[in-house]
Amino acid sequence: MQQRRWIDYLSDDDLGFLKRFLLASGTLKDLAAQYGISYPTVRLRLDRLIEKVKVVEAQSDAGHFETALRSLYADGRMDGDAFRTLLDAYRVEEDAHAARSA
């Protein structure tokens, strides 16, 4: 199975934002004007996108489900408690599966 690249974890919205960011030459002020939102809002969006890429890159040995969870958390679409609960439950299932296979 081919490992997914960091870009494969970006949503269409993320990719659209990234494209506009590049076309604006990385100028957040221009990007904010294009979106009709404040500079701090654009900065937050960029920070979340950066965090998402970092999370995916740092967990290159993680499975698809764990990487997807981490991506949702980094994206701000899942709170910390839900993230930890689901990740812990996933790891318990993975450990049980490994024990059954051994």
FIDRENLO-372587 format. One record per residue (C-alpha): residue number from 1; residue in one letter; x, y, z. Coordinates in steps of 0.1 Angstrom, whole numbers, plus 2048, in hexadecimal, padded with zeros to 3 digits. Example, Ala and Ser with C-alpha at 12.3 -4.5 7.8 and 13.67 -1.06 7.14 Angstrom:
! residues 2
k,r,x,y,z
1,A,87B,7D3,84E .
2,S,889,7F5,847 .
This chain:
! residues 102
k,r,x,y,z
1,M,800,800,800 .
2,Q,80E,822,7F6 .
3,Q,812,83B,812 .
4,R,7FE,85A,80F .
5,R,80F,87B,80B .
6,W,808,899,822 .
7,I,7F5,8AA,806 .
8,D,7DD,88D,804 .
9,Y,7D0,896,826 .
10,L,7C7,8B9,81C .
11,S,7A2,8C1,815 .
12,D,797,8D3,7F5 .
13,D,793,8F2,80A .
14,D,7B7,8EE,817 .
15,L,7C4,8EA,7F4 .
16,G,7B0,909,7E8 .
17,F,7BE,91D,804 .
18,L,7E1,912,7FD .
19,K,7DD,91A,7D8 .
20,R,7D0,93D,7E0 .
21,F,7EC,942,7F9 .
22,L,806,939,7DE .
23,L,7F5,950,7C5 .
24,A,7F5,96C,7DE .
25,S,81B,967,7E2 .
26,G,816,95D,806 .
27,T,808,97F,80F .
28,L,7EE,979,82A .
29,K,7E0,99D,828 .
30,D,7D8,997,803 .
31,L,7C9,975,80B .
32,A,7B3,983,827 .
33,A,7A6,99D,80E .
34,Q,79F,981,7F4 .
35,Y,78B,96E,80E .
36,G,77B,98C,81D .
37,I,787,983,840 .
38,S,79F,991,859 .
39,Y,7C4,98C,859 .
40,P,7C3,979,87B .
41,T,7A9,961,86C .
42,V,7C0,95A,84E .
43,R,7DE,955,865 .
44,L,7CA,93C,87A .
45,R,7C0,929,85B .
46,L,7E4,928,84F .
47,D,7F1,91E,871 .
48,R,7D8,901,872 .
49,L,7E3,8F6,84F .
50,I,807,8F7,85A .
51,E,7FF,8E3,879 .
52,K,7EC,8C9,864 .
53,V,80A,8C4,84D .
54,K,821,8C1,86B .
55,V,80A,8A7,87C .
56,V,808,892,85C .
57,E,82E,894,856 .
58,A,837,88C,87A .
59,Q,821,86D,87B .
60,S,82D,85E,85A .
61,D,82C,83B,86B .
62,A,809,83F,877 .
63,G,7EC,82E,865 .
64,H,7D2,840,850 .
65,F,7B8,841,86B .
66,E,7D0,850,885 .
67,T,7DE,869,86C .
68,A,7BA,873,862 .
69,L,7B2,879,887 .
70,R,7D1,88E,88C .
71,S,7C9,8A2,86D .
72,L,7A5,8A9,879 .
73,Y,7B3,8B4,89B .
74,A,7CE,8CA,88B .
75,D,7B3,8D9,874 .
76,G,79E,8E3,892 .
77,R,781,8CD,888 .
78,M,785,8B6,8A7 .
79,D,78B,8C1,8CB .
80,G,7A7,8B4,8E0 .
81,D,792,89D,8F6 .
82,A,781,88C,8D8 .
83,F,7A2,888,8C7 .
84,R,7B3,878,8E5 .
85,T,794,861,8EB .
86,L,793,855,8C8 .
87,L,7B9,851,8C5 .
88,D,7BA,83D,8E6 .
89,A,79D,827,8DB .
90,Y,7AE,821,8B9 .
91,R,7CF,817,8C9 .
92,V,7BD,7FF,8E1 .
93,E,7AC,7EF,8C2 .
94,E,7CE,7ED,8B0 .
95,D,7DF,7DD,8CE .
96,A,7C2,7C4,8D2 .
97,H,7C4,7BC,8AD .
98,A,7EA,7B7,8AF .
99,A,7E6,7A1,8CD .
100,R,7CD,78B,8BB .
101,S,7E4,789,89C .
102,A,802,77E,8B1 .
